[in-house]
Amino acid sequence: MNLHELSIVELSNLIKNCEIKPSEVVESFVSRAKTHDKHIKAYVTDLSESAIEEAKKLDERISDLDTVPDLFGIPLAIKDNISTKGIKTTCSSKILENYVPPFDATVIEKLKQEGYIITGKTNLDEFAMGSSTENSAFFTTKNPWDLERVPGGSSGGSAAAVAAGFVPAALGSDTGGSIRQPAAFCGIVGLKPTYGRVSRYGLVAFASSLDQIGPMTRYVEDAALLMNVISGYDRRDSTSVPEDVPDFLSEIKKDVKGLKVGLPKEFFIEGLDSKVKEIVIDAIKLLKKEGIIVEEISLPHTKYAIEAYYIIAPSEASSNLARYDGVRYGYRAAEYTDLEDMYSKTRDEGFGAEVKRRIMLGTYSLSSGYYDAYYLKAQKVRTLIYKDYMEAFKNVDVILTPTTPDVSFKIGEKTQDPIQMYLSDIFTVSVNLATVPAISIPCGFKDGLPVGLQIVGKPFDESTILRLAYRYQQITDYHKKFPSLP
Ligand code: GLN
């Protein structure tokens, strides 16, 4: 039995029935990472040794439990911008290189209550700003399907770890596509929940009005299971919403027949690779046979989404990143003349080029005289984009699009041209601006590289997108394919 091919649901059943011990599960996954991560470089901090130790403790504890939680003994990797008590949380930035949080993010507390095992912290673009992990201050993660290509970003380490079978699932964060785009590039499932569904407490802030934590898995049912665990109101996050959390695992089993699906014409345009388009259309045809009803819709303000996003996200980032001043925590420049000099040298030495670019863009858009022309205007566009989605959802239950305009690109291909890099988010950013949930699932391959199908849902209706995604995985096996690792 190849444990890395199983879903969390299957692994969990084996553990619950005492057919396998937590330590056997964990050892089997971490030994894959031990062999292959030197080529993939998914982990910034490898915790395989403590993972095995922790799992052995669970081996002892299991017999004392009346009910064994679903994640008991399940190994998971965590993006390195999610705070883990006593474990370095670097955001792949020099400025936080040695930062060890004194507290756990709410999502980590919840996973711990279930008895999960952390296998490591995964690489990302510095402070989650990027689409390829090339902005990591440490190294670039490789796409397991082709080591010369990017895994996507910013949650590229998490996506690569799942795709390579180092873990059955990981957590990522998504501000403009950072869960879904790497999921698409690596051939796995990635869900961005509705804004407010999952607590952001302990997620290092990038753009607070857009950031959400979400699951990255191989199987849709595992995304549902993880959503059951991490969702819910948290008084420590003032933007979390006291909305009921359904049992996503039972919701996904419901029928999809009669679901009304919109295809936004603005997403099937020039610039979308023709082979990717064909694969996505084929996926839609397959779902039609399952009884979904498809109609063309319009999200007319889509063309302004990238511009609005790249004003709003940097504006919020420039404010959020003001806290890295060399005083309270993190890196401090070794030599300086006075306080002002200390701030500026610390930030100059501690931040990478993309983070500096965003801070400058954001500071500019927020400065008096430019605020109305840029920030306020972008906020108005955001409202229009939100209204587009709400209008569309009066007639359809979900919206289907490609996740990305093309498959993964070569390492180095877009680093000299930030605009090209920003455009790789063209199909994901409007979803964050509209606050709605969306999932990317593998739907085929172009020249051996995975293609993602994006399913967007109504606010707080993760159930329906998971349900359609689950149905798709029942009738396809793209998600079961593994890259051949060196
Ligand atoms: N790629 C986008 C950016 O660079 C989105 C990043 C994200 O979702 N964290 O901002």
Residues whose N, C-alpha, C, O or C-beta is under 5 A from the ligand:
A	BS01	LIG	A128 M129 G130 S131 G153 S154 S173 D174 T175 G176 G177 S178 D425
